Amino acid sequence: MVLTLLWTVPAIGCFVVWTMPQAAARRAALLFSAVLFAFSLWLLVPYSAQTGLLRLRETAGPSTLGIQYRLAVDGIGLALCWLTALLTMLAFAASPERLPAGYWAAFLGLEAALFGVFTAQNLFYFYLFWDLSLIPMFFIIGLWGSDRRRHASLKFILYTFLGSMSLLIGVVALVVLHHAATGVWTWDIESLRATPIGQKGAAFCFAAAALGFAVKIPIVPAHNWLPDAHTEAPMAGSVLLAGSMLKMGVYGFLHILLPVFPTLSRHAFPIFAALGAVNVLYGALCAMAQTDLKRLVAYTSVSHLGFCVLGLFSLTAAGVAGGSLQMINHGLSTGGLFLLVGMLYERTHRRGLGDFGALATQAPAFAFFFGVILLSSIGLPGLNGFVGEFLSLAGLAKVSIPFAALALLGTVFAAAYGLPAYQKVFWAPAGAGSVTEKVDDLSVRERAVLWSLVGLIVWLGVYPKPMLDLISPSIAAVSVRR
């Protein structure tokens, strides 16, 4: 029942918080998120007491056409549940108190759906939770976002729902073809890993599901919804979107497509290596052209998630480990940057690069945390971003030196867009039109939130072994080249 509690508790919390008065809703939501974070950490205890790729298995109800309620978790799924719980709690703690009860309830509903995605072992329930996650984020952006929130929320739902339809087509086709080949109805992911369907049918299922996952990551050219969604979403919405929702696509590749279609995954390497390299370079170049600080951070997500794609489809042990670890690292660093940009916007209601100057003299703590988390994002050795990118590139280099060289160029571009933006906002003299009123430095509560992230960023940069040990069984389940 422990995994069932993981998604039912925030689902119940969603309805409880929704009925509460505004003054009490935030405190109740924060309490629910703290309990869930503690629970996600405690899950390491029973998880470690079991063996095998999937642990904490739960099955309930009869199987109808192969559809049965079945939950289990591997190391990567558990790590993503922990990351989701952490970022939700920190985003709640950093958010302003004036927001209505529906706002906090929507995030608890989103958290429940994300936990369901990362624990479901039946494709029917995986897809059900996948689609349910779209609804709260649509309202989070559309109701509590910035000026162009309706445009951004509509673009978000259109792109991601079309991606979900493609995923559904691929999933249903896989189940039907498996039944045609074996006479057995099953939606069970483990059973489908040995599916004996024909080559053409497998290629169709792979392509349809891959398109659905690609839209969610997102992979260029299916990325167009992301910058607007990030820019217009409220602070906590951007944090959860970058930190957890985008990982659903990477997790889908790693947990479903690579194990179910190992041969096709190898043959698809040139396509996904090219797309991953385009993501890295295109995202970085677009970030260099931005004048809006939040939009700049949004494009960094496009770039950094390209390393996840490159690492996974290298199908090397180092590459898959790096791509998997990069999911966690990206959630911490980009989530931290969105928190900081949100805190700055709450104070000034501005986020243009030209709107600030010499901010470090007024808010040195702001400058410190922004600098450390930015260096993590651009891959400074000793911080977490370096480890994931290095392993991804090391694994990719074993398969293709040219693609590895192109992706390596993206790390140079990361410094080219990140450091000038930081220098302009925090150290350069203020220009005409800049904010003239004093900007308050970070509060004690905000510093506590950011210290939590910085501590994890340094720990994973200096000593990533515990996290790599946690996800290693999932990496071993992928048919790697070497």
C-alpha positions in Angstrom: 0.0 0.0 0.0 3.0 2.4 0.3 3.0 3.3 -3.3 -0.7 3.7 -3.4 -0.4 6.1 -0.5 2.2 8.1 -2.5 -0.4 9.2 -5.0 -3.6 9.0 -3.0 -2.4 11.3 -0.1 -1.8 14.3 -2.4 -5.0 13.5 -4.3 -6.9 13.6 -1.0 -5.0 16.7 0.0 -6.0 18.4 -3.3 -9.7 18.1 -2.3 -9.1 19.0 1.3 -7.1 22.1 0.5 -9.6 23.2 -2.1 -12.4 23.5 0.5 -10.3 25.5 3.0 -10.3 29.3 3.4 -7.4 31.1 1.7 -5.5 31.8 4.9 -5.3 28.2 5.9 -4.9 26.6 2.5 -1.2 27.4 2.0 -0.3 26.1 5.5 -2.2 22.9 4.8 -0.7 22.4 1.4 2.8 23.0 2.8 2.1 20.4 5.5 0.9 17.8 2.9 4.0 18.5 0.8 6.4 18.1 3.8 4.7 14.8 4.8 5.0 13.5 1.2 8.7 14.5 1.0 9.4 12.7 4.3 7.5 9.7 3.0 9.5 9.7 -0.3 12.7 9.6 1.7 11.4 6.8 4.0 10.6 4.7 0.9 14.3 4.1 0.6 14.2 1.9 3.7 11.7 -0.7 2.4 13.1 -0.3 -1.1 16.6 -1.2 0.0 15.3 -4.3 1.8 14.1 -5.8 -1.4 16.0 -7.0 -4.5 15.3 -6.9 -8.2 14.8 -4.2 -10.8 11.2 -3.4 -9.6 10.5 -3.2 -5.9 7.6 -2.4 -3.5 5.3 -4.2 -5.9 1.5 -3.7 -5.5 -1.2 -5.4 -7.5 -5.0 -5.2 -6.9 -8.2 -6.2 -8.6 -9.0 -8.6 -11.4 -7.3 -8.4 -14.8 -9.8 -7.3 -17.6 -8.2 -7.4 -21.1 -4.9 -7.3 -19.3 -5.7 -4.1 -17.5 -4.8 -4.5 -13.8 -3.9 -2.0 -11.1 -0.2 -2.5 -10.7 2.4 -0.3 -9.1 6.1 -0.8 -8.5 9.2 1.4 -8.5 12.8 1.1 -9.8 15.7 3.4 -8.7 15.0 6.1 -11.3 11.3 6.1 -10.5 12.0 6.4 -6.8 14.5 9.2 -7.5 12.0 11.1 -9.6 9.3 10.7 -6.9 11.8 12.1 -4.4 12.7 15.0 -6.7 9.0 15.8 -7.3 8.2 15.8 -3.6 11.2 18.0 -2.8 10.5 20.6 -5.5 6.8 20.8 -4.6 7.6 21.4 -0.9 10.3 24.0 -1.7 8.1 25.8 -4.3 5.2 26.0 -1.7 7.6 27.4 0.9 8.9 30.0 -1.5 5.5 31.1 -3.0 3.7 34.2 -1.8 0.8 33.6 0.7 -1.8 35.7 -1.1 -2.7 32.9 -3.6 -6.2 31.2 -3.4 -6.9 27.7 -2.2 -7.4 26.4 -5.7 -3.8 27.3 -6.6 -2.4 25.0 -3.8 -5.0 22.3 -4.6 -4.0 22.2 -8.3 -0.3 21.6 -7.3 -1.3 18.7 -5.0 -3.3 17.2 -7.8 -0.3 17.6 -10.2 1.9 15.9 -7.6 -0.5 12.9 -7.3 -0.5 12.5 -11.1 3.3 12.6 -11.3 3.7 10.0 -8.6 1.3 7.8 -10.5 3.4 8.2 -13.7 6.6 7.3 -12.0 5.2 4.2 -10.2 2.6 2.7 -12.7 3.7 -0.6 -14.2 0.6 -1.2 -16.3 0.5 0.9 -19.4 -3.2 1.7 -19.0 -2.6 3.3 -15.6 0.6 4.9 -16.9 -1.3 6.6 -19.6 -4.1 7.6 -17.3 -1.8 9.3 -14.9 0.1 10.8 -17.8 -3.0 12.5 -19.1 -4.3 13.5 -15.7 -1.1 15.5 -15.1 -2.0 17.9 -18.0 -5.2 19.1 -16.3 -3.8 20.9 -13.2 -0.9 22.4 -15.1 -3.3 23.8 -17.7 -5.2 25.6 -14.9 -2.0 26.6 -13.1 -0.8 28.4 -16.2 -4.2 29.7 -17.4 -5.5 31.0 -14.1 -2.5 32.2 -12.2 0.1 32.9 -14.9 1.4 36.2 -16.3 -0.2 38.5 -18.9 -0.2 36.1 -21.8 -1.3 33.1 -19.7 -4.3 32.1 -21.8 -2.2 31.9 -24.9 0.5 29.9 -23.1 -2.0 27.5 -21.5 -3.8 26.9 -24.8 -0.5 26.2 -26.6 0.5 23.9 -23.7 -2.6 21.8 -23.8 -2.7 21.6 -27.6 0.9 20.4 -28.0 0.9 18.1 -25.0 -2.5 16.6 -25.7 -1.6 15.8 -29.3 1.6 14.2 -28.0 -0.6 12.2 -25.6 -2.8 11.0 -28.4 0.3 9.8 -30.3 1.4 8.0 -27.2 -2.0 6.4 -26.8 -2.0 5.2 -30.4 1.4 3.6 -29.9 0.5 2.0 -26.6 -2.8 0.5 -27.9 -1.2 -0.7 -31.1 1.5 -2.4 -29.0 -1.1 -4.2 -26.8 -3.2 -5.3 -29.8 -0.2 -6.6 -31.8 1.1 -8.4 -28.7 -2.3 -10.1 -28.4 -2.3 -11.0 -32.1 1.1 -12.6 -31.7 0.6 -14.4 -28.4 -3.2 -14.7 -27.8 -2.7 -12.9 -24.4 -4.1 -9.5 -23.5 -1.6 -7.6 -21.3 -0.7 -4.0 -20.6 2.0 -5.0 -18.2 5.3 -3.3 -19.0 7.4 -6.2 -17.9 5.5 -8.7 -20.0 5.6 -6.4 -23.1 9.4 -6.2 -22.9 9.5 -9.7 -24.5 6.8 -9.0 -27.1 7.3 -11.0 -30.3 5.5 -8.6 -32.7 6.7 -8.1 -36.3 9.2 -5.6 -37.4 6.8 -3.2 -39.1 4.3 -3.2 -36.2 7.1 -2.7 -33.8 8.4 0.3 -35.8 5.0 1.9 -35.8 4.5 1.4 -32.1 8.0 2.8 -31.4 7.5 5.9 -33.6 4.1 6.8 -32.2 5.1 6.4 -28.6 8.4 8.1 -29.2 6.6 11.2 -30.7 4.5 11.4 -27.5 7.5 11.3 -25.3 9.4 13.7 -27.5 6.7 16.4 -27.2 6.9 16.1 -23.4 10.7 16.5 -23.1 10.5 18.5 -25.5 12.7 17.6 -28.5 13.0 20.2 -31.2 10.9 20.9 -33.3 8.1 19.9 -30.9 9.4 22.3 -28.3 7.5 25.5 -29.2 5.0 25.2 -26.4 7.7 25.2 -23.6 9.2 28.7 -23.7 5.7 30.3 -23.5 4.5 27.9 -20.8 7.6 28.5 -18.6 7.5 32.3 -19.2 3.8 32.7 -18.3 3.5 30.1 -15.5 3.7 31.2 -11.9 6.9 30.5 -10.1 5.9 27.2 -8.6 4.4 26.2 -12.0 7.7 26.8 -13.7 9.6 24.8 -11.0 7.4 21.7 -11.3 7.2 21.9 -15.1 11.0 22.0 -15.5 11.8 19.9 -12.5 9.4 17.0 -12.9 6.9 17.2 -15.8 9.6 17.4 -18.5 11.2 14.3 -17.0 8.1 12.2 -17.9 9.2 12.0 -21.5 12.8 11.0 -20.6 11.4 8.5 -18.1 9.1 7.1 -20.8 12.0 6.4 -23.1 14.1 4.9 -20.4 11.4 2.9 -18.7 9.4 1.7 -21.7 10.8 2.2 -25.2 14.4 1.3 -24.7 13.7 -2.0 -22.8 10.7 -3.0 -25.0 12.4 -2.2 -28.3 16.2 -2.6 -27.8 16.9 -3.3 -31.5 14.9 -0.4 -32.8 16.5 1.8 -30.2 19.9 1.0 -31.6 18.8 1.5 -35.1 17.2 4.9 -34.1 20.5 6.2 -32.7 21.4 8.5 -35.6 18.0 10.1 -35.6 17.9 10.7 -31.8 21.6 11.7 -31.6 20.9 14.3 -34.3 17.8 15.5 -32.5 19.6 15.6 -29.1 22.5 17.6 -30.6 20.0 20.0 -32.2 18.3 20.4 -28.8 21.6 21.2 -27.1 22.8 23.7 -29.6 19.5 25.3 -30.6 18.4 25.7 -27.0 21.7 27.4 -26.1 21.6 29.7 -29.1 18.1 30.8 -28.4 19.0 31.4 -24.8 21.8 33.7 -25.9 19.2 35.8 -27.9 16.8 36.3 -25.0 16.3 39.6 -23.1 13.7 38.1 -20.7 15.5 36.4 -17.8 12.7 33.8 -17.3 12.6 33.0 -21.0 16.4 32.6 -21.1 16.1 29.9 -18.3 13.3 28.2 -20.3 15.5 27.8 -23.3 18.2 26.3 -21.1 15.8 23.5 -20.4 15.6 22.7 -24.1 19.4 22.6 -24.2 20.1 20.6 -21.1 17.5 17.9 -21.8 19.3 17.3 -25.1 22.1 15.7 -23.0 19.5 13.3 -21.5 18.5 12.2 -25.0 22.0 11.8 -26.2 23.1 9.9 -23.1 20.1 7.5 -23.3 20.3 6.7 -27.0 24.1 6.2 -26.9 23.0 2.9 -25.2 26.3 2.8 -23.3 26.5 2.2 -19.5 28.1 5.6 -19.0 25.7 7.4 -21.3 22.5 5.9 -19.9 23.8 6.7 -16.4 24.6 10.2 -17.4 21.3 10.8 -19.1 19.4 9.4 -16.1 21.4 11.4 -13.6 21.0 14.6 -15.7 17.3 14.3 -15.1 17.8 14.8 -11.4 20.5 17.4 -11.8 18.4 19.5 -14.3 15.5 19.4 -11.9 17.6 20.9 -9.0 19.5 23.5 -11.0 16.8 24.7 -13.4 14.2 24.5 -10.6 16.5 26.7 -8.5 16.9 29.3 -11.2 13.1 29.5 -11.7 12.7 30.0 -8.0 15.2 32.8 -8.0 13.7 34.5 -11.1 10.3 34.2 -9.4 11.5 35.8 -6.2 13.0 38.6 -8.2 9.8 39.1 -10.1 7.8 39.2 -6.9 9.9 42.1 -5.7 10.0 44.2 -8.9 7.4 42.8 -11.3 10.1 42.9 -13.9 12.4 40.3 -15.4 14.2 41.8 -18.4 18.0 41.6 -18.5 18.0 45.4 -19.0 15.8 46.1 -16.1 18.5 45.5 -13.5 22.1 46.4 -12.8 24.6 46.2 -9.9 22.0 44.1 -8.0 24.7 42.4 -6.0 25.3 45.6 -4.0 21.7 45.7 -2.9 21.1 41.9 -2.6 24.4 40.0 -2.1 22.6 36.8 -1.0 20.6 36.9 -4.2 23.8 37.2 -6.2 25.5 34.3 -4.3 22.7 31.8 -4.8 22.0 32.8 -8.4 25.7 32.5 -9.2 26.1 29.0 -7.6 23.0 27.6 -9.2 23.8 29.2 -12.6 27.3 27.6 -12.4 25.7 24.3 -11.7 23.4 24.7 -14.7 26.3 25.5 -17.1 28.3 22.5 -15.9 31.0 23.8 -13.6 33.2 20.9 -12.3 32.5 20.2 -8.7 28.7 20.9 -9.1 26.0 18.4 -10.1 25.5 19.6 -13.7 29.0 18.6 -14.7 28.6 15.0 -13.6 25.5 14.3 -15.7 26.8 16.0 -18.8 30.3 14.4 -18.5 28.9 10.9 -18.3 26.4 11.5 -21.1 29.2 12.8 -23.4 31.6 10.1 -22.3 29.1 7.4 -23.2 28.2 9.2 -26.5 31.9 9.5 -27.5 32.2 5.7 -27.4 29.6 5.5 -30.2 30.0 8.8 -32.2 32.8 11.3 -31.8 31.2 13.9 -34.1 27.9 14.0 -32.1 29.9 14.2 -28.9 31.9 17.1 -30.3 28.7 18.9 -31.3 27.2 18.4 -27.8 30.4 19.5 -26.2 30.1 22.8 -28.1 26.8 23.3 -26.2 28.6 23.5 -22.9 30.6 26.4 -24.3 27.4 28.1 -25.4 26.0 27.6 -21.9 28.8 29.7 -20.5 28.3 32.3 -23.3 24.6 32.9 -22.4 24.8 32.3 -18.7 27.7 34.4 -17.5 26.9 37.6 -19.5 23.3 37.5 -18.2 24.5 37.1 -14.6 27.1 39.9 -15.0 24.5 42.2 -16.6 21.9 41.7 -13.8 24.1 41.6 -10.7 27.4 43.4 -11.5 27.1 45.8 -14.4 26.1 49.4 -13.8 22.4 50.0 -14.0 21.3 51.5 -17.4 18.5 53.7 -18.4 15.1 52.2 -17.6 16.5 50.0 -14.9 14.7 49.4 -11.6 15.4 52.4 -9.4 13.7 51.3 -6.1 15.7 49.2 -3.6 15.4 45.5 -4.2 15.1 43.6 -0.9 17.5 40.8 -0.3 16.4 37.2 0.3 14.4 36.5 3.5 15.4 33.8 6.0 12.7 31.5 4.6 13.9 32.0 1.0 17.5 31.4 2.0 16.5 28.2 3.7 14.8 27.0 0.5 17.8 27.8 -1.6 20.4 26.4 0.8 18.5 23.1 0.5 19.1 23.1 -3.2 22.7 24.3 -3.1 23.5 21.6 -0.6 22.2 18.9 -2.9 23.9 20.5 -5.9 27.3 20.4 -4.2 26.7 16.9 -2.8 25.8 15.4 -6.2 28.7 17.3 -7.8 31.3 16.0 -5.3 29.9 12.6 -4.4 27.3 11.3 -6.9 27.8 7.6 -6.0 24.7 7.1 -3.8 22.5 8.4 -6.6 24.3 6.4 -9.2 24.0 3.3 -7.0 20.2 3.9 -6.7 19.6 4.1 -10.4 22.2 1.5 -11.5 19.6 -1.5 -11.6 17.5 0.6 -14.0 20.5 1.2 -16.2 21.4 -2.5 -16.2 17.9 -3.3 -17.5 18.6 -1.4 -20.7 20.4 -3.3 -23.4 23.6 -1.3 -23.6 26.3 -1.6 -26.2 29.3 -1.7 -23.8 
